[in-house]
Amino acid sequence: TKHLIFVIIKILRGVVMNLTDISDDNIADYKKFEQLYSENLSMYLSRIYPDKKSIEKWCYINVNDENIGSIWLEKVSENTLKLGVFIADEKYRNKGYGTFSIKEMLNFAKHSKYEIVTLNVRITNHMAINTYQNLGFRKTNQYVKNNGIEVISMIYEL
């Protein structure tokens, strides 16, 4: 099955962090993100759910037994995945949890024999752009989406 148990644990400065597959058994926990999205997450991203038809990997980002965000990979083609990620609560941002999660998903993509990971990021989300560039993503395009939001497309070659 596509949704095998995927748990990565990192212990850093007394913090236990892991990525846990999202499944039918734990999807109810995801509802809390919908409220946070309507309050402030919509400033940073267009959606908080991956495209169900193309999910390759979808995980909770969990810190000390609390789901603080989500990360996913969607299959675009035989060799390309698209990354989506968010940290829901501001108090958990800029602490390295997103960076750790992205690195783990890039490792998953590489071991799964994909060659490219892409993403779109809002042009106003400077912290995320810097994080992606520091991880090795490079800008490929800049455009205005149908919803009127200007984004930068980025690519990571595995």
Buried (B, 14 or more C-beta within 10 A) or exposed (E): EEEEEBEBEBEEEEEEBBBBBBEEEEEEBBEEBEEBBEEEBEEBBEEBBBEEEEBBBBBBBBBEEEBBBBBBBBBBEEEBBBBBBBBBBEEBBEBBBBBBBBBBBBEBBEEEEBBBBBBBBBBEBEEBBEBBEEBBBEEEEEEEEEEEBEBBBBBBEB
